[in-house]
Amino acid sequence: MTLKRIVKIILFLIAAAGVGYAVYVHETRPLAVSAIVLKHQDARLTFTEKGVVDYEDRVYVYPPVSGKVLEINVEQGQIVKAGDAICTIDMSDAALAIDEANAQIQGLEAQIRNLDSERLRSNDSLIIQKNNLAMEMQKLNAQENNSNITVEQQQETRNQQIELQNKIIAQNLADIERMQTEFSDSTQILYDNGQLPRIEYDAAKKAIDKVNAQYEQNLQQLEVIKAGGATADPAYYNAARAAIQEQINGIDGSLSKDYTAAMKDYYNAQIASASVSVKRLNRSMADSVVTATADGVITDLPVSKSNLASGAAPVAEIAVGRSLVMVYVSTNDINAVKVGQDVDLILRRREGDETYKGRVVKLDDEAEIKISSLGVEERKVKVYVEPVSRRELFQQGYDSDVRFLVYKKDNAVILPKTAVFKEGETDRVWEVSEGFLKKTDIIKGMELTNDVVIESGLSAGDEIVSDSTLKELAEGVRVATGAEALKYKR
């Protein structure tokens, strides 16, 4: 065997030994993994919602009367006190209506006074007529008792009887006119307005019919006298006396009846109605100045846009109460929010966020439907948060994020969620023990955003593989962690 061949064999053996050693080293070196050495730390779970600074409540000012606005006394953003003038409404129509109602009252009062005057004049006239009729009755009786009269005297008597009959007829006409006037000026008006019973209305009509019938009868009697009938006939005198007496009785009835009482009641009822209208209109005049109903800030002034006031729409909106941060919380998270709970208020600034303390003071009883920026319909509850510190920084309309604390545990053991894996119903981790892997059973607690709280199975100082999804992980595998793992990175 030549020297050259021997050298080649030696070199081959050296190379084979090197390759074998390399394979041995590669197969037997530890698995480099990322691991976490557990330590106690505070566990926190929070969620943050965007809020805006607003007043606690709103009061809407409605005008008690409607009309054109003459003057607006405030501006949007102005601070007002209860009773301050908001606007003044034009009440010229109401003033005109008051003048008309007062004129109506005066006219009705004049009607009442005129009733009394007319009643007195009518009574005086009726008394004179009654006295004249009584005198005619005396003349008639005298004629009847004078039986020894000549033909000339009989003719004169007939002429006197014709004159008397004409007076009776004239009295009939006067009675008819008077009764018809009373009927149209009093009875009909009272009946149409429900002030007079039907029975009295019908009685008044029958009385007029009776007088008209008497008038027709007296006209017929007049024709008999003119035709030369027996003037000494007792039947004539009895009929004439009955006609005169009927007129006297009618006058006595009119004198005893005060038809003005019912009309006065009617006019007084109209006066009372007009007086109520005047009072109502005067109240409207007093309400022409619309005033603030509460202390606060004018946040909206609709009346400035329309210059019209209506009882169906507010003229102003007043923000009242405290300046609070209003934030909407999903119904999924609302159980974690309680009145009195402390929160963080975060003001976003170019130079950096500023965080201040706040406190939940109120929650609405019902959820509202809100549309997210992605167009998703969500149900959220309005939460009211009061700034506890630096209140002056939270001005009307400012944005402020609100951070709520859902869960808190001090000195907890926390692992990334990626370190935990599940086998069947058991939660486990890969624990590094003396350089080798082993499975350790655990019980999880609250899941945080990226981590999970370990309630039992691990303690501070334990070393856990942070990524449990690596395929190379198995029981008994030797591993290297930390700085040592850098030497074995494949």
Secondary structure, DSSP 4 states (H G I P E B T S, - for coil): --HHHHHHHHHHHHHHHHHHHHHHHHHHSPEE--EEE--EEEEEEEEEEEEEEEEEEEEEE--SS-EEEEEE---TT-EE-TT-EEEEE--HHHHHHHHHHHHHHHHHHHHHHHHHHHHHHHHHHHHHHHHHHHHHHHHHHHHHH-----HHHHHHHHHHHHHHHHHHHHHHHHHHHHHHHHIIIIIHHHHHTT-S-HHHHHHHHHHHHHHHHHHHHHHHHHHHHHTT--TT-HHHHHHHHHHHHHHHHHHHHHHH--THHHHHHHHHHHHHHHHHHHHHHHHHHHTTEEE-SSSEEEEE-THHHH-EE-TTS-SEEEEEEEEEEEEEEETTTGGG--TT-EEEEEE--TT--EEEEEEEEEEEEEEEEEE-TTS-EEEEEEEEEEE-S-GGG--TT-EEEEEEEEEEEEEEEEEEGGGEEEETTEEEEEEEETTEEEEEEEEEEEE-SSEEEEEES--TT-EEES-TT-TT--TT-BEE-HHHHGGG--
